[in-house]
Amino acid sequence: MKDHGFQLDDEADIASDDQGDLDVRDSYIVYKFYLAGQMPSEEELQKDIVIACRAQQQLVTKKQ
């Protein structure tokens, strides 16, 4: 997933100081950051979703 710009850490910038938001950040396993005003095309977003879903499916299948 790193090859596709995803991060595999707990450093997600959620642009909030709210404790509830920060608690959610701690549960992230993988994320991809998009700058405001510089969102990729719909096609690129769909590709990213497919990549993330495939990775999740591999984890689910591996656990079975």
VMD Tcl script that builds the backbone (N, CA, C; Angstrom):
set m [mol new atoms 192]
animate dup $m
set s [atomselect $m all]
$s set {name element resname resid chain x y z} {
  {N N MET 1 A 0.815 -1.189 0.000}
  {CA C MET 1 A 0.000 0.000 0.000}
  {C C MET 1 A 0.862 1.258 0.000}
  {N N LYS 2 A 2.051 1.158 0.562}
  {CA C LYS 2 A 2.943 2.325 0.567}
  {C C LYS 2 A 3.265 2.769 -0.848}
  {N N ASP 3 A 3.322 1.816 -1.768}
  {CA C ASP 3 A 3.612 2.145 -3.168}
  {C C ASP 3 A 2.525 3.023 -3.792}
  {N N HIS 4 A 1.361 3.064 -3.159}
  {CA C HIS 4 A 0.227 3.840 -3.673}
  {C C HIS 4 A -0.046 5.086 -2.838}
  {N N GLY 5 A 0.899 5.473 -1.987}
  {CA C GLY 5 A 0.774 6.701 -1.218}
  {C C GLY 5 A 0.084 6.569 0.126}
  {N N PHE 6 A -0.237 5.345 0.535}
  {CA C PHE 6 A -0.868 5.139 1.828}
  {C C PHE 6 A 0.193 5.122 2.917}
  {N N GLN 7 A -0.194 5.575 4.111}
  {CA C GLN 7 A 0.699 5.586 5.259}
  {C C GLN 7 A 0.292 4.465 6.207}
  {N N LEU 8 A 1.278 3.799 6.779}
  {CA C LEU 8 A 1.021 2.693 7.708}
  {C C LEU 8 A 1.577 3.062 9.075}
  {N N ASP 9 A 0.988 4.083 9.679}
  {CA C ASP 9 A 1.439 4.531 10.991}
  {C C ASP 9 A 0.267 5.145 11.749}
  {N N ASP 10 A 0.534 5.718 12.893}
  {CA C ASP 10 A -0.542 6.343 13.669}
  {C C ASP 10 A -0.357 7.855 13.740}
  {N N GLU 11 A 0.099 8.444 12.645}
  {CA C GLU 11 A 0.380 9.876 12.585}
  {C C GLU 11 A -0.606 10.639 11.711}
  {N N ALA 12 A -1.808 10.129 11.523}
  {CA C ALA 12 A -2.794 10.786 10.660}
  {C C ALA 12 A -3.088 12.200 11.152}
  {N N ASP 13 A -3.048 13.161 10.248}
  {CA C ASP 13 A -3.367 14.554 10.575}
  {C C ASP 13 A -4.852 14.761 10.316}
  {N N ILE 14 A -5.643 14.764 11.375}
  {CA C ILE 14 A -7.087 14.916 11.211}
  {C C ILE 14 A -7.538 16.355 11.403}
  {N N ALA 15 A -6.580 17.256 11.546}
  {CA C ALA 15 A -6.849 18.703 11.633}
  {C C ALA 15 A -7.860 19.037 12.721}
  {N N SER 16 A -7.661 18.457 13.893}
  {CA C SER 16 A -8.569 18.718 15.003}
  {C C SER 16 A -7.819 18.575 16.320}
  {N N ASP 17 A -8.245 19.358 17.301}
  {CA C ASP 17 A -7.705 19.227 18.654}
  {C C ASP 17 A -8.714 18.573 19.585}
  {N N ASP 18 A -9.876 18.217 19.065}
  {CA C ASP 18 A -10.922 17.586 19.857}
  {C C ASP 18 A -10.465 16.188 20.296}
  {N N GLN 19 A -10.595 15.895 21.584}
  {CA C GLN 19 A -10.109 14.625 22.114}
  {C C GLN 19 A -10.791 13.423 21.464}
  {N N GLY 20 A -12.082 13.540 21.182}
  {CA C GLY 20 A -12.790 12.446 20.523}
  {C C GLY 20 A -12.209 12.149 19.149}
  {N N ASP 21 A -11.899 13.191 18.401}
  {CA C ASP 21 A -11.281 13.021 17.088}
  {C C ASP 21 A -9.906 12.393 17.221}
  {N N LEU 22 A -9.152 12.835 18.210}
  {CA C LEU 22 A -7.811 12.287 18.428}
  {C C LEU 22 A -7.876 10.820 18.811}
  {N N ASP 23 A -8.890 10.429 19.580}
  {CA C ASP 23 A -9.056 9.025 19.946}
  {C C ASP 23 A -9.316 8.163 18.713}
  {N N VAL 24 A -10.110 8.688 17.772}
  {CA C VAL 24 A -10.382 7.953 16.536}
  {C C VAL 24 A -9.092 7.767 15.747}
  {N N ARG 25 A -8.273 8.798 15.698}
  {CA C ARG 25 A -7.004 8.714 14.971}
  {C C ARG 25 A -6.162 7.535 15.461}
  {N N ASP 26 A -6.193 7.286 16.759}
  {CA C ASP 26 A -5.395 6.203 17.325}
  {C C ASP 26 A -5.836 4.825 16.848}
  {N N SER 27 A -7.023 4.724 16.268}
  {CA C SER 27 A -7.499 3.425 15.783}
  {C C SER 27 A -7.174 3.192 14.310}
  {N N TYR 28 A -6.618 4.200 13.632}
  {CA C TYR 28 A -6.279 4.046 12.216}
  {C C TYR 28 A -5.177 3.007 12.040}
  {N N ILE 29 A -5.301 2.227 11.013}
  {CA C ILE 29 A -4.264 1.266 10.653}
  {C C ILE 29 A -3.521 1.768 9.425}
  {N N VAL 30 A -4.277 2.321 8.494}
  {CA C VAL 30 A -3.705 2.837 7.252}
  {C C VAL 30 A -4.544 4.034 6.802}
  {N N TYR 31 A -3.903 4.979 6.167}
  {CA C TYR 31 A -4.618 6.150 5.696}
  {C C TYR 31 A -3.866 6.780 4.530}
  {N N LYS 32 A -4.556 7.638 3.823}
  {CA C LYS 32 A -3.943 8.411 2.753}
  {C C LYS 32 A -4.392 9.849 2.902}
  {N N PHE 33 A -3.462 10.769 2.926}
  {CA C PHE 33 A -3.740 12.179 3.162}
  {C C PHE 33 A -3.914 12.908 1.838}
  {N N TYR 34 A -4.995 13.666 1.735}
  {CA C TYR 34 A -5.243 14.511 0.572}
  {C C TYR 34 A -5.313 15.951 1.075}
  {N N LEU 35 A -4.558 16.833 0.495}
  {CA C LEU 35 A -4.599 18.244 0.868}
  {C C LEU 35 A -5.932 18.864 0.457}
  {N N ALA 36 A -6.472 19.723 1.326}
  {CA C ALA 36 A -7.704 20.437 0.987}
  {C C ALA 36 A -7.450 21.272 -0.263}
  {N N GLY 37 A -8.377 21.226 -1.166}
  {CA C GLY 37 A -8.241 21.982 -2.400}
  {C C GLY 37 A -7.395 21.288 -3.456}
  {N N GLN 38 A -6.839 20.142 -3.109}
  {CA C GLN 38 A -6.017 19.389 -4.059}
  {C C GLN 38 A -6.448 17.931 -4.111}
  {N N MET 39 A -7.747 17.732 -4.021}
  {CA C MET 39 A -8.276 16.366 -4.066}
  {C C MET 39 A -8.031 15.771 -5.444}
  {N N PRO 40 A -7.734 14.476 -5.480}
  {CA C PRO 40 A -7.548 13.826 -6.777}
  {C C PRO 40 A -8.885 13.666 -7.504}
  {N N SER 41 A -8.794 13.237 -8.724}
  {CA C SER 41 A -10.003 13.036 -9.525}
  {C C SER 41 A -10.844 11.906 -8.928}
  {N N GLU 42 A -12.095 11.854 -9.350}
  {CA C GLU 42 A -12.998 10.773 -8.921}
  {C C GLU 42 A -12.391 9.415 -9.264}
  {N N GLU 43 A -11.777 9.328 -10.427}
  {CA C GLU 43 A -11.150 8.069 -10.864}
  {C C GLU 43 A -10.029 7.661 -9.914}
  {N N GLU 44 A -9.192 8.599 -9.521}
  {CA C GLU 44 A -8.097 8.298 -8.592}
  {C C GLU 44 A -8.631 7.896 -7.220}
  {N N LEU 45 A -9.667 8.580 -6.746}
  {CA C LEU 45 A -10.271 8.212 -5.464}
  {C C LEU 45 A -10.836 6.794 -5.509}
  {N N GLN 46 A -11.484 6.456 -6.603}
  {CA C GLN 46 A -12.027 5.107 -6.747}
  {C C GLN 46 A -10.911 4.066 -6.754}
  {N N LYS 47 A -9.805 4.365 -7.411}
  {CA C LYS 47 A -8.667 3.438 -7.409}
  {C C LYS 47 A -8.139 3.243 -5.998}
  {N N ASP 48 A -8.052 4.327 -5.230}
  {CA C ASP 48 A -7.574 4.232 -3.850}
  {C C ASP 48 A -8.514 3.386 -2.999}
  {N N ILE 49 A -9.808 3.546 -3.206}
  {CA C ILE 49 A -10.776 2.747 -2.453}
  {C C ILE 49 A -10.621 1.268 -2.791}
  {N N VAL 50 A -10.433 0.959 -4.057}
  {CA C VAL 50 A -10.240 -0.442 -4.470}
  {C C VAL 50 A -8.974 -1.009 -3.822}
  {N N ILE 51 A -7.902 -0.251 -3.810}
  {CA C ILE 51 A -6.653 -0.700 -3.194}
  {C C ILE 51 A -6.877 -0.987 -1.709}
  {N N ALA 52 A -7.549 -0.071 -1.018}
  {CA C ALA 52 A -7.809 -0.245 0.411}
  {C C ALA 52 A -8.712 -1.455 0.673}
  {N N CYS 53 A -9.733 -1.632 -0.134}
  {CA C CYS 53 A -10.645 -2.769 0.041}
  {C C CYS 53 A -9.940 -4.094 -0.222}
  {N N ARG 54 A -9.102 -4.138 -1.216}
  {CA C ARG 54 A -8.355 -5.374 -1.503}
  {C C ARG 54 A -7.417 -5.729 -0.357}
  {N N ALA 55 A -6.768 -4.730 0.197}
  {CA C ALA 55 A -5.872 -4.962 1.329}
  {C C ALA 55 A -6.662 -5.481 2.524}
  {N N GLN 56 A -7.822 -4.891 2.781}
  {CA C GLN 56 A -8.653 -5.351 3.891}
  {C C GLN 56 A -9.119 -6.784 3.652}
  {N N GLN 57 A -9.520 -7.104 2.436}
  {CA C GLN 57 A -9.973 -8.455 2.108}
  {C C GLN 57 A -8.851 -9.462 2.305}
  {N N GLN 58 A -7.635 -9.087 1.957}
  {CA C GLN 58 A -6.493 -9.985 2.171}
  {C C GLN 58 A -6.289 -10.257 3.654}
  {N N LEU 59 A -6.478 -9.239 4.493}
  {CA C LEU 59 A -6.341 -9.441 5.931}
  {C C LEU 59 A -7.435 -10.340 6.469}
  {N N VAL 60 A -8.670 -10.146 6.004}
  {CA C VAL 60 A -9.797 -10.970 6.455}
  {C C VAL 60 A -9.581 -12.407 6.025}
  {N N THR 61 A -9.187 -12.618 4.785}
  {CA C THR 61 A -8.962 -13.962 4.266}
  {C C THR 61 A -7.818 -14.643 5.005}
  {N N LYS 62 A -6.787 -13.902 5.322}
  {CA C LYS 62 A -5.628 -14.440 6.021}
  {C C LYS 62 A -5.987 -14.940 7.419}
  {N N LYS 63 A -6.945 -14.259 8.084}
  {CA C LYS 63 A -7.342 -14.623 9.441}
  {C C LYS 63 A -8.222 -15.858 9.481}
  {N N GLN 64 A -8.814 -16.228 8.356}
  {CA C GLN 64 A -9.749 -17.372 8.341}
  {C C GLN 64 A -9.020 -18.682 8.315}
}
mol reanalyze $m
mol bondsrecalc $m
mol representation Tube
mol addrep $m
